[in-house]
Structure formats: structure tokens, C-alpha cells
């Protein structure tokens, strides 16, 4: 088991100096302690149950779980007719966990025995079928979304704890625009708060779909995020409460570009304001608010690096150059789990430093 420590500057790293004086929003991230885990798959979906109980879903039909904070892992895979699904979405309730594959046929599995056995509860085949994200709002109500089919984005809902799922008709959704889709980059195309659901899209346009009634009715709003290209748009969305949210993305083919790639809302997603435009981090695949921080502190991960903001995204600090696809906080907000290509990490947030536990040389 290898360990290494990376020293991180405690000065304000703004990804290109901001000529205006920055607020005192820096925390002295002094080091990153790295400890190897062995994970042999690319992981874009994490589900953090509590500080010690964490699930992942990955490529090659693989999934895994730890119940002791990463000391030990149980790894397994699902095979169907000689093929292994690509899982890029995972979600849970208090008594079940769910895995969702991407391309046709989309396969949604449910386990109520901690992954010992799996039941196929939804499947969908056809041209254009590609599911990107899934989340539960509570123990009964869940939602998953995918790319447009038959003129509208794909949205499936459950109201019985994931035992059955049904797809929303295009008659009940706004029509998709030309080239509109979503990116299965981090299982964060969907955000929820109370009865509200927000869905982020990209490609030909970058829009936010919103439902205030658990998916019964929908509206859609434009955003100022870069759009119009194959790999441009919103890659991730998070809401701190029913009013305050953030979207992040950019141009995957020009990852260093930091213009028109991050925006916030204070009216539930109706209008969006660009933040740190032209400065701060470029493309990122996942953004998460720190729980209990009043909507001011957040972490963005992607390629390259982990960025942290203490002032609602106005200024950013690079805390590690490690590449990750996705991040999830523990309920307390004291730690975060991250995952990427062949690696899982646990990062503990402290005012005296950020301690990052990450696998290297995964086998």
C-alpha cells in the first residue's frame, strides 16, 4: 500500500490571476495524503450512504461497495447474455440500490439485499436510447433521464420505491431542440430539492428542464452556458435548496476555456447568471455543494483537477491536480468521495488541510 503527500499552496489560486482584490475566501489546504485502493474500472457514478457506506457503478458491468470507509471493498459485475452493461448511473433508497446502464438496451437493476442479487425492473431498446443519470428524491420517488427519443428528452419515473418505472410521454415534456442531449459524465445531470426536479442538457443547446411536482409537469429555461457544439453545454447541475443552484460544464474538446461554463440561479432555475467568467476552472464534469455550508462552499471536479470555492463560485482555489469524473459528499459534509478512471478517493475537508485518499496504479 503506497502513500504519498502532495503539498498545496494556501495562497489564492484563481486559475489565472484576477486583477481585482479577492475576498478572503481561501482555506489553507496544506497537503493531500494519498492512499492506494485497487479498482479496475472506470467509474462515473457514486452513491454515498453515510461516512463509511459507499457504492460505485462503472464500466464493464462492474459495481462495488464498502461499509468500512474504504478499508475493504466488495467488487462484482453483472453479465447479461455474454455482455457487460456500462453503468453510469446509481441511486439508492433506505432499503434498495439501483444501477442503470447507458446505451440500448438500457437496463435498470434493483437490489434489496445489498447487491447479493439483482432484479431487472426496467428496460428500453431502440435508436437513440442512452440514459445519463438517476436519483431518488425520497424512498418512493425516483427519476432517471436520457437523451432525446421521438422528439423529447427521455425521463422515467417511479413512485413505488423503484419496483416499477414508467416513461413520460413527449406530450408532457417540452420538445427537444436540434442537437440537444446530455452527457453521462458524472451521474449529475439531475438535481432535486423537495418536490422539485431539474435536468441539465448540452450539445446543440444548454437548457434546464424543471418540474415543481415530482415530474408531473415540466417547463424549460435557457442558460448562458456555451452551446452549439457536439461536446459543449451543461455537464452537471446541483441545487442547494429550491431556489439556489449552480450549473457547470464547458467545452470538453477545449477543457481550459473558462468562459461561459459556470452559472448560478437564485430563482429556482428560471434565470441564470454567469460567474467567474473567463477565470477560474475550465471544463468540469461534476459540481457539488458542501452540505451545511449555506450554499457558499462547493467542489468541482474534472480533467484536470479539483477546484474549491468558498463564495458561491465567484472565486476558485485549486486544491489538487488529480483527475476525477465525479464527487459526492458524506451527509455531514466533512468528507467527500471521488471517482475516476481506475480510481476512488476519499477527501477529508479540514481548515488545516485537505487529506485526499486516492488509488494509484489500480490493478
C-alpha positions in Angstrom: 0.0 0.0 0.0 1.6 3.2 -1.2 1.1 6.6 0.4 2.3 10.0 -0.8 1.7 13.6 0.3 1.2 16.5 -2.1 1.9 20.0 -0.8 -0.7 22.5 -1.9 -0.2 26.3 -1.7 -2.5 28.1 0.7 -2.4 31.3 -1.4 -5.5 32.0 -3.5 -5.1 30.1 -6.8 -7.6 31.7 -9.2 -6.5 29.8 -12.4 -5.1 33.0 -13.9 -4.8 35.9 -11.5 -7.9 38.0 -11.0 -6.8 41.7 -11.1 -9.4 42.7 -8.6 -8.8 42.0 -4.9 -10.4 38.7 -4.0 -12.4 38.2 -0.9 -10.7 36.3 1.9 -12.3 33.0 0.8 -9.2 30.8 0.9 -8.7 27.9 3.3 -5.1 26.7 3.9 -5.2 23.4 2.1 -1.7 22.3 3.0 -1.4 18.8 1.9 -3.1 15.8 0.3 -2.4 12.4 1.8 -2.9 9.7 -0.8 -3.5 6.1 -0.1 -4.0 3.4 -2.7 -7.1 1.4 -3.3 -7.4 -1.2 -6.1 -10.2 -0.5 -8.5 -10.1 -2.0 -12.0 -12.8 0.0 -13.9 -13.7 3.5 -15.0 -16.2 5.0 -12.5 -18.6 7.8 -13.3 -21.3 7.2 -10.6 -21.0 7.1 -6.8 -23.7 6.8 -4.1 -22.6 7.8 -0.6 -25.0 6.3 2.0 -23.0 7.6 5.1 -19.5 8.2 6.1 -18.5 4.6 5.8 -21.0 3.1 3.3 -20.3 3.9 -0.3 -21.3 2.3 -3.7 -19.9 2.8 -7.1 -21.1 1.8 -10.6 -18.7 1.5 -13.5 -17.8 0.2 -16.9 -17.7 -3.5 -17.8 -20.8 -4.2 -15.7 -18.9 -3.6 -12.6 -20.1 -2.3 -9.3 -18.7 -2.3 -5.7 -19.5 -1.3 -2.1 -17.6 -0.6 1.0 -19.1 -0.5 4.5 -16.0 0.4 6.4 -14.9 3.6 4.8 -12.9 2.1 2.0 -10.7 -0.3 4.1 -12.3 -3.2 2.3 -14.4 -3.4 -0.9 -16.7 -6.0 -2.4 -16.4 -5.8 -6.2 -18.7 -7.7 -8.5 -20.3 -7.4 -12.0 -23.5 -8.1 -13.9 -23.4 -10.0 -17.1 -26.4 -10.4 -19.5 -26.3 -12.7 -22.5 -22.5 -12.6 -22.6 -22.2 -8.8 -22.4 -21.4 -6.5 -19.6 -23.5 -3.3 -19.3 -21.9 0.1 -18.9 -23.2 1.6 -15.7 -23.0 5.4 -15.4 -25.9 5.9 -13.0 -26.5 4.7 -9.5 -29.0 5.6 -6.8 -30.4 4.3 -3.6 -33.3 4.3 -1.1 -33.1 3.3 2.5 -33.7 -0.4 1.6 -32.5 -0.7 -2.1 -29.8 0.2 -4.5 -30.2 0.8 -8.3 -27.9 0.5 -11.3 -28.7 2.0 -14.7 -26.8 1.3 -17.9 -26.4 3.8 -20.8 -27.0 2.6 -24.3 -29.7 0.4 -25.9 -30.8 -1.8 -24.3 -31.0 0.4 -21.2 -31.1 -1.9 -18.2 -32.2 -0.7 -14.7 -31.5 -3.1 -11.9 -32.7 -3.1 -8.3 -31.2 -4.9 -5.3 -32.7 -5.1 -1.8 -30.1 -7.4 -0.4 -27.0 -5.2 -0.6 -26.1 -6.3 -4.1 -26.2 -10.1 -3.5 -28.9 -10.4 -6.2 -30.4 -8.1 -8.8 -33.8 -7.7 -10.3 -34.3 -6.1 -13.8 -37.1 -3.5 -13.2 -36.9 -1.5 -16.4 -35.5 -2.0 -19.9 -35.7 0.1 -23.0 -34.4 -0.6 -26.5 -34.3 1.5 -29.7 -32.4 4.0 -31.7 -31.2 6.9 -29.6 -31.7 5.2 -26.2 -29.0 6.5 -23.9 -29.5 7.1 -20.2 -27.3 9.6 -18.4 -28.3 9.9 -14.7 -30.6 8.7 -12.0 -31.6 9.9 -8.5 -34.2 9.3 -5.8 -36.0 12.2 -4.2 -37.1 10.1 -1.3 -37.7 6.4 -0.6 -40.6 6.2 -3.0 -40.0 8.7 -5.8 -37.1 8.4 -8.3 -36.2 9.8 -11.7 -33.8 9.0 -14.5 -33.1 10.9 -17.6 -31.6 10.2 -21.0 -31.0 11.6 -24.5 -33.9 12.6 -26.7 -36.0 9.9 -28.4 -39.0 10.8 -30.6 -38.5 14.5 -30.1 -38.1 14.9 -26.4 -35.6 14.0 -23.7 -36.1 10.7 -22.0 -37.5 10.8 -18.5 -38.6 7.8 -16.5 -40.2 8.0 -13.0 -41.0 5.6 -10.2 -43.4 6.2 -7.3 -43.2 2.9 -5.6 -39.6 2.8 -4.4 -38.2 1.7 -7.7 -40.2 -1.5 -8.2 -41.7 -0.2 -11.4 -40.8 2.6 -13.7 -42.7 4.4 -16.5 -41.6 6.8 -19.2 -43.1 10.2 -19.6 -44.8 10.8 -22.9 -43.4 13.5 -25.2 -46.8 15.1 -25.0 -46.0 16.0 -21.4 -42.4 17.3 -22.0 -41.1 20.4 -23.9 -39.8 19.4 -27.3 -36.0 18.9 -27.6 -34.1 21.4 -29.7 -31.8 20.4 -32.6 -28.6 18.6 -31.3 -29.8 18.7 -27.7 -28.7 15.9 -25.5 -26.9 15.1 -22.2 -23.5 13.9 -21.1 -23.2 10.7 -19.0 -20.1 12.1 -17.3 -20.8 12.0 -13.6 -24.4 11.0 -12.9 -25.2 14.6 -12.0 -27.5 15.7 -14.9 -30.3 15.7 -12.4 -30.8 17.7 -9.2 -33.7 17.6 -6.8 -35.0 19.5 -3.7 -38.3 18.8 -2.1 -40.8 18.2 -4.9 -38.6 19.9 -7.5 -36.5 18.2 -10.2 -34.0 20.0 -12.5 -32.4 18.3 -15.6 -29.4 19.7 -17.5 -28.7 19.3 -21.2 -26.0 20.2 -23.6 -24.9 19.8 -27.2 -26.9 22.0 -29.6 -28.3 23.9 -26.7 -27.8 24.2 -22.9 -31.0 24.2 -21.1 -32.5 23.4 -17.7 -35.8 21.4 -17.5 -37.8 22.0 -14.3 -40.6 20.2 -12.6 -42.1 21.5 -9.4 -44.4 18.5 -8.8 -42.1 15.4 -8.9 -42.2 15.1 -12.7 -45.9 15.6 -13.4 -45.5 18.8 -15.4 -42.4 20.4 -16.9 -41.0 23.7 -18.2 -37.7 24.5 -19.7 -35.3 27.5 -19.4 -32.4 28.7 -21.5 -29.0 29.2 -19.9 -25.9 31.3 -20.9 -23.6 28.2 -20.8 -21.5 27.6 -24.0 -23.6 25.6 -26.5 -23.9 24.7 -30.2 -21.1 22.1 -30.4 -21.1 18.4 -30.1 -19.3 18.4 -26.7 -20.4 21.8 -25.3 -23.0 22.6 -22.7 -24.0 21.8 -19.1 -22.3 18.7 -17.8 -23.5 18.9 -14.2 -26.1 20.6 -12.0 -26.7 20.9 -8.3 -29.2 22.8 -6.1 -28.6 23.7 -2.5 -32.3 24.4 -1.9 -35.4 25.1 -4.0 -34.1 28.5 -5.2 -30.3 28.4 -5.3 -28.4 26.2 -7.8 -25.3 26.0 -10.0 -24.6 24.6 -13.4 -21.1 23.8 -14.7 -19.7 22.4 -17.9 -17.9 24.0 -20.8 -16.3 22.5 -24.0 -14.9 19.0 -23.5 -12.7 19.5 -26.6 -11.2 22.7 -25.2 -11.1 22.0 -21.5 -9.0 25.0 -20.5 -11.7 27.5 -21.7 -13.3 29.1 -18.6 -15.7 31.4 -20.4 -19.4 30.7 -20.3 -19.0 27.5 -18.4 -20.5 28.1 -15.0 -23.6 29.9 -13.8 -25.9 30.3 -10.8 -29.5 30.8 -10.1 -31.4 32.2 -7.2 -35.0 31.8 -8.6 -35.2 28.1 -8.9 -33.6 27.9 -12.4 -35.7 30.4 -14.3 -32.8 32.7 -14.9 -29.0 32.1 -14.7 -26.0 34.4 -14.2 -22.5 33.6 -15.3 -19.9 33.5 -12.6 -16.1 33.8 -12.7 -16.5 34.2 -16.4 -13.2 33.8 -18.2 -11.4 33.0 -15.0 -11.4 30.1 -12.6 -11.6 26.5 -13.7 -12.4 25.5 -17.2 -14.4 22.3 -18.1 -15.6 20.3 -15.2 -17.8 17.2 -15.2 -19.2 17.4 -11.7 -20.2 20.2 -9.2 -21.4 19.6 -5.6 -22.4 22.0 -2.8 -20.8 21.3 0.5 -23.7 20.2 2.9 -24.4 22.6 5.7 -22.3 25.5 4.2 -25.2 27.7 3.3 -24.8 27.3 -0.4 -21.4 29.2 -0.4 -18.9 26.3 -0.5 -18.7 23.9 -3.4 -16.3 21.5 -5.1 -15.9 21.0 -8.9 -14.0 18.0 -10.3 -13.0 17.0 -13.8 -10.0 16.9 -16.1 -7.8 18.4 -14.8 -8.1 18.8 -11.1 -10.3 19.5 -8.1 -11.4 23.1 -7.5 -13.0 24.6 -4.4 -15.0 27.8 -4.0 -15.9 29.5 -0.7 -18.1 32.3 -2.1 -20.7 30.7 -4.3 -18.4 30.2 -7.3 -17.1 33.8 -7.6 -13.5 32.7 -6.8 -11.9 29.3 -7.0 -8.9 27.6 -5.5 -7.1 24.6 -7.0 -6.7 22.0 -4.2 -5.4 19.1 -6.3 -4.5 18.4 -9.9 -5.9 14.8 -9.7 -8.3 14.0 -12.5 -11.8 12.7 -11.4 -15.1 12.3 -13.1 -17.5 12.6 -10.1 -17.7 13.6 -6.4 -20.2 13.0 -3.6 -20.2 14.3 -0.1 -20.9 12.4 3.1 -24.1 13.6 4.8 -22.1 15.6 7.4 -20.1 17.4 4.7 -16.9 16.6 6.5 -15.6 14.3 3.7 -16.1 13.7 0.0 -15.8 10.6 -2.2 -14.4 11.0 -5.7 -14.0 8.5 -8.6 -12.4 8.5 -12.0 -10.6 6.2 -14.4 -9.4 3.3 -12.3 -9.5 5.1 -9.0 -11.6 6.0 -6.0 -10.7 8.6 -3.4 -11.8 9.9 0.0 -11.1 13.5 0.8 -11.4 14.9 4.3 -12.0 18.6 4.5 -10.2 20.4 7.3 -9.4 24.1 7.9 -5.8 23.0 8.3 -5.6 20.8 5.2 -7.4 18.6 2.7 -6.4 15.0 3.0 -7.0 13.1 -0.2 -7.1 9.3 -0.2 -6.9 8.2 -3.8 -5.9 4.9 -5.6 -2.9 5.0 -7.8 -1.7 2.2 -10.2 -5.1 0.5 -9.9 -4.9 -3.2 -10.8 
